[in-house]
Amino acid sequence: MNDRRLEPPSGHPPPTSASLGSGKPLELSGLAREICQRYRREFPDEEERYGEAGYAWCLHDNQHLLNWAAGAVRGMIEMNPEVAWLAKVLEARHFPIARLARNLEIAANVARTEVGGGHGEQLAAVLANAAAFVRSRDTFLD
């Protein structure tokens, strides 16, 4: 990170719900909070490094990741290009990309336990595959 202070997200807010095709919509905010809490327990150095703005970005990015994953479950989007775009942005900002992969693994675990059932398994599979995709690359900057 450089000497610039990280600013919280601004502009268009992330999605708050997503459809998995049937049943009630998936509430993304609570799932993102659970992912970020687990992530911060695993990487406590991020509190000092990024502060509250980092936590706000964690929520923001995870709501997008969950929304993309739900779209992938429905066959509406491809997850890897979306994740590659995010990885490129994060890598340009000197964020450790291995941590994005770990975040996606945590998100898969949260989907499995908090969403549950067949939809939770489908969502978890998309997120776990995205984590493997991130780990398979040395860099996203070309």
C-alpha positions in Angstrom: 0.0 0.0 0.0 1.3 3.5 -0.7 1.0 6.5 1.7 -2.5 7.4 0.4 -5.2 6.7 2.9 -7.8 4.2 1.6 -11.1 5.8 1.0 -14.4 3.8 1.6 -16.4 2.8 -1.5 -18.5 5.6 -3.1 -20.7 5.9 -6.1 -23.2 3.1 -7.0 -23.7 0.8 -4.1 -23.3 -3.0 -4.5 -26.3 -5.3 -4.9 -28.1 -6.2 -1.7 -29.9 -9.3 -3.1 -29.6 -11.9 -5.8 -31.8 -14.6 -7.3 -30.7 -18.2 -7.4 -33.6 -19.0 -9.7 -36.3 -20.1 -7.3 -37.4 -19.3 -3.8 -36.8 -16.1 -2.0 -33.9 -13.9 -3.1 -30.5 -14.4 -1.5 -29.8 -11.5 1.0 -26.2 -10.5 0.2 -25.4 -8.0 3.0 -25.6 -10.6 5.8 -23.6 -13.2 3.9 -20.9 -10.6 3.0 -20.7 -9.5 6.7 -20.1 -13.2 7.7 -17.4 -13.6 5.1 -15.7 -10.4 6.1 -15.8 -11.3 9.8 -14.2 -14.7 9.1 -11.7 -13.1 6.8 -10.7 -10.4 9.3 -10.2 -13.1 12.0 -7.8 -14.9 9.6 -6.0 -11.7 8.6 -6.0 -9.4 11.6 -3.3 -7.2 10.1 -5.8 -5.8 7.7 -7.4 -3.7 10.5 -4.2 -1.7 10.9 -3.3 -1.7 7.2 -6.7 -0.7 5.8 -8.9 0.3 8.7 -12.6 0.7 8.5 -12.5 1.6 4.9 -10.9 -1.8 4.2 -13.8 -3.5 6.0 -16.3 -1.4 3.9 -14.5 -2.5 0.7 -14.6 -6.1 1.9 -18.4 -5.9 2.3 -18.7 -4.1 -1.1 -16.6 -6.6 -3.0 -18.1 -9.6 -1.4 -21.6 -8.5 -2.2 -20.5 -8.2 -5.9 -18.8 -11.6 -5.7 -21.9 -13.3 -4.3 -24.1 -11.6 -6.9 -21.8 -12.8 -9.7 -21.7 -16.3 -8.2 -25.6 -16.3 -8.1 -25.6 -15.2 -11.7 -23.2 -18.0 -12.6 -25.4 -20.5 -10.8 -28.3 -19.3 -13.0 -26.1 -19.5 -16.1 -26.4 -15.8 -16.7 -22.7 -14.8 -16.4 -19.3 -16.4 -16.4 -17.6 -16.0 -13.0 -13.9 -16.1 -14.0 -13.9 -13.0 -16.1 -15.6 -11.0 -13.3 -13.1 -12.3 -10.8 -10.2 -11.6 -13.2 -11.4 -8.0 -13.5 -11.5 -7.6 -9.7 -8.2 -9.3 -9.2 -6.6 -6.9 -11.8 -8.0 -3.9 -9.9 -6.8 -5.3 -6.5 -3.4 -6.3 -7.9 -2.9 -2.8 -9.3 -3.5 -1.5 -5.8 -0.9 -3.9 -4.4 -3.5 -6.1 -2.6 -2.1 -9.6 -2.1 -4.0 -11.7 -4.7 -3.6 -14.9 -2.6 -5.9 -13.2 -0.1 -8.6 -12.8 -2.7 -8.4 -16.5 -3.4 -8.7 -17.2 0.4 -11.6 -14.8 0.6 -13.4 -16.8 -2.1 -12.7 -20.0 -0.2 -14.2 -18.4 2.9 -17.2 -17.2 0.8 -17.7 -20.8 -0.4 -17.7 -22.1 3.2 -20.2 -19.4 4.2 -22.5 -20.2 1.2 -22.4 -23.9 2.2 -23.2 -23.3 5.8 -25.4 -20.2 5.7 -27.4 -20.7 2.5 -27.4 -24.5 2.7 -29.1 -27.1 0.6 -28.7 -27.5 -3.1 -28.4 -23.7 -3.7 -25.7 -23.3 -1.1 -23.7 -26.2 -2.7 -24.1 -24.7 -6.1 -23.0 -21.2 -4.9 -20.1 -22.7 -2.9 -18.9 -24.7 -6.0 -18.8 -21.5 -8.1 -17.0 -19.6 -5.4 -14.5 -22.4 -4.8 -13.8 -22.7 -8.6 -13.2 -19.0 -8.7 -10.7 -19.3 -5.8 -8.9 -22.1 -7.7 -8.9 -19.9 -10.8 -7.2 -17.0 -8.9 -4.6 -19.4 -7.4 -3.8 -20.8 -10.8 -2.5 -17.4 -12.0 0.8 -15.7 -11.1 -0.5 -12.3 -12.0 -3.6 -10.6 -13.5 -1.6 -7.6 -14.7 -0.4 -8.1 -18.3 
